[in-house]
């Protein structure tokens, strides 16, 4: 009888211990606690699109950080009004984690560390010849993930834009004088696809830069760029290679164009490869240390490996993350030097 009594007591103790573990709060299950972490996103897409995913991102981040041994009490999501804003906030410690282009990281690398490089889906076209892009539309994604992309100089449906497209498709070279008469839409000077690499393309082809062009408008988002192209207030815009896929539906439904985006636009310039966006952590924020940095790195790698995580970060079209090497961004440092951006 004693044998059975002892067994029963042991079973009850095990159940009690299991119940105690399962009822433990997240902060009790984690080894370390952080009061607050702020994650900053650059506004390369509409702010509302990013903020609509904020609750999902917070939930996934906090849950995965628990597995890394950290209980994060509060996660704040911030969208910068410019590319530099998140970089500046990383520099002064107001943002702990920043999703920023490689050029923004390079600009502020004295104050932040790059921990991850984003993965994107490769594209069906991989060429530096504009006619190849125009002859094989629409561009489609492949199953292969890549760590780089290209920028395109895209002509729109305006009279001058179509004239440039016709010359390219006929195999005729474009002159600097022709390009200089176009109305260009570019992004901020820290944008690799929207400024730096197109300017480098001009330097390589014509020994000129964006700053040498007569008619240039700086835009806040790619949505604004495509809207300007569709309204014919811009002749050409500088974009990332798969941008037309992202704005294909809006081209007719919101921007009111009569035909699809693939028929009304054409590539007139293709840049060299650009290393993908980064995830950076601040060196100046009070809470950051090597242990927390490692936990954040593993958290986003694990989030990016799930379908739920990819959906939460779908506004950037990221397909996951790999550990970054600062040396991978050396070409961007060189592109900044060419553009006299120190």
ChimeraX attribute file (.defattr): number of C-alpha atoms within 10 A of each C-alpha:
attribute: neighborCount
match mode: 1-to-1
recipient: residues
	/A:1	6
	/A:2	7
	/A:3	7
	/A:4	9
	/A:5	10
	/A:6	11
	/A:7	12
	/A:8	12
	/A:9	11
	/A:10	12
	/A:11	12
	/A:12	12
	/A:13	12
	/A:14	12
	/A:15	12
	/A:16	12
	/A:17	12
	/A:18	12
	/A:19	11
	/A:20	11
	/A:21	12
	/A:22	11
	/A:23	11
	/A:24	12
	/A:25	11
	/A:26	19
	/A:27	16
	/A:28	13
	/A:29	16
	/A:30	17
	/A:31	13
	/A:32	14
	/A:33	15
	/A:34	15
	/A:35	10
	/A:36	14
	/A:37	20
	/A:38	16
	/A:39	24
	/A:40	25
	/A:41	27
	/A:42	25
	/A:43	24
	/A:44	23
	/A:45	16
	/A:46	16
	/A:47	17
	/A:48	11
	/A:49	13
	/A:50	22
	/A:51	16
	/A:52	12
	/A:53	16
	/A:54	19
	/A:55	14
	/A:56	15
	/A:57	23
	/A:58	18
	/A:59	11
	/A:60	18
	/A:61	19
	/A:62	20
	/A:63	17
	/A:64	20
	/A:65	20
	/A:66	21
	/A:67	16
	/A:68	20
	/A:69	18
	/A:70	23
	/A:71	24
	/A:72	21
	/A:73	13
	/A:74	12
	/A:75	19
	/A:76	15
	/A:77	19
	/A:78	19
	/A:79	21
	/A:80	19
	/A:81	15
	/A:82	19
	/A:83	24
	/A:84	22
	/A:85	18
	/A:86	29
	/A:87	33
	/A:88	17
	/A:89	21
	/A:90	29
	/A:91	21
	/A:92	16
	/A:93	21
	/A:94	19
	/A:95	26
	/A:96	27
	/A:97	29
	/A:98	28
	/A:99	26
	/A:100	26
	/A:101	27
	/A:102	28
	/A:103	30
	/A:104	26
	/A:105	30
	/A:106	23
	/A:107	19
	/A:108	18
	/A:109	20
	/A:110	11
	/A:111	21
	/A:112	24
	/A:113	23
	/A:114	24
	/A:115	22
	/A:116	25
	/A:117	27
	/A:118	26
	/A:119	23
	/A:120	23
	/A:121	20
	/A:122	18
	/A:123	17
	/A:124	16
	/A:125	18
	/A:126	13
	/A:127	13
	/A:128	16
	/A:129	15
	/A:130	21
	/A:131	19
	/A:132	14
	/A:133	22
	/A:134	20
	/A:135	11
	/A:136	12
	/A:137	13
	/A:138	16
	/A:139	17
	/A:140	13
	/A:141	14
	/A:142	13
	/A:143	10
	/A:144	11
	/A:145	16
	/A:146	16
	/A:147	18
	/A:148	17
	/A:149	23
	/A:150	22
	/A:151	26
	/A:152	29
	/A:153	26
	/A:154	27
	/A:155	27
	/A:156	29
	/A:157	22
	/A:158	19
	/A:159	12
	/A:160	20
	/A:161	24
	/A:162	18
	/A:163	14
	/A:164	27
	/A:165	26
	/A:166	14
	/A:167	13
	/A:168	20
	/A:169	17
	/A:170	10
	/A:171	11
	/A:172	11
	/A:173	11
	/A:174	16
	/A:175	11
	/A:176	14
	/A:177	9
	/A:178	11
	/A:179	19
	/A:180	15
	/A:181	13
	/A:182	19
	/A:183	21
	/A:184	26
	/A:185	27
	/A:186	27
	/A:187	26
	/A:188	18
	/A:189	21
	/A:190	23
	/A:191	23
	/A:192	29
	/A:193	27
	/A:194	27
	/A:195	24
	/A:196	30
	/A:197	29
	/A:198	28
	/A:199	27
	/A:200	24
	/A:201	23
	/A:202	19
	/A:203	15
	/A:204	12
	/A:205	14
	/A:206	12
	/A:207	12
	/A:208	16
	/A:209	19
	/A:210	21
	/A:211	10
	/A:212	12
	/A:213	17
	/A:214	13
	/A:215	15
	/A:216	19
	/A:217	16
	/A:218	15
	/A:219	17
	/A:220	18
	/A:221	20
	/A:222	24
	/A:223	18
	/A:224	16
	/A:225	24
	/A:226	27
	/A:227	18
	/A:228	21
	/A:229	27
	/A:230	23
	/A:231	15
	/A:232	17
	/A:233	15
	/A:234	25
	/A:235	26
	/A:236	33
	/A:237	27
	/A:238	30
	/A:239	26
	/A:240	19
	/A:241	22
	/A:242	20
	/A:243	16
	/A:244	19
	/A:245	14
	/A:246	13
	/A:247	17
	/A:248	15
	/A:249	13
	/A:250	17
	/A:251	23
	/A:252	15
	/A:253	10
	/A:254	11
	/A:255	16
	/A:256	12
	/A:257	15
	/A:258	10
	/A:259	10
	/A:260	13
	/A:261	22
	/A:262	17
	/A:263	12
	/A:264	19
	/A:265	22
	/A:266	28
	/A:267	26
	/A:268	24
	/A:269	22
	/A:270	24
	/A:271	25
	/A:272	17
	/A:273	16
	/A:274	23
	/A:275	23
	/A:276	23
	/A:277	25
	/A:278	26
	/A:279	27
	/A:280	32
	/A:281	30
	/A:282	28
	/A:283	20
	/A:284	18
	/A:285	20
	/A:286	10
	/A:287	15
	/A:288	17
	/A:289	13
	/A:290	8
	/A:291	12
	/A:292	18
	/A:293	20
	/A:294	12
	/A:295	18
	/A:296	23
	/A:297	23
	/A:298	21
	/A:299	20
	/A:300	21
	/A:301	19
	/A:302	16
	/A:303	21
	/A:304	22
	/A:305	13
	/A:306	13
	/A:307	11
	/A:308	14
	/A:309	21
	/A:310	17
	/A:311	17
	/A:312	23
	/A:313	19
	/A:314	14
	/A:315	18
	/A:316	20
	/A:317	16
	/A:318	21
	/A:319	20
	/A:320	23
	/A:321	24
	/A:322	18
	/A:323	14
	/A:324	18
	/A:325	13
	/A:326	15
	/A:327	8
	/A:328	14
	/A:329	19
	/A:330	15
	/A:331	17
	/A:332	22
	/A:333	17
	/A:334	14
	/A:335	19
	/A:336	22
	/A:337	13
	/A:338	16
	/A:339	19
	/A:340	8
	/A:341	13
	/A:342	9
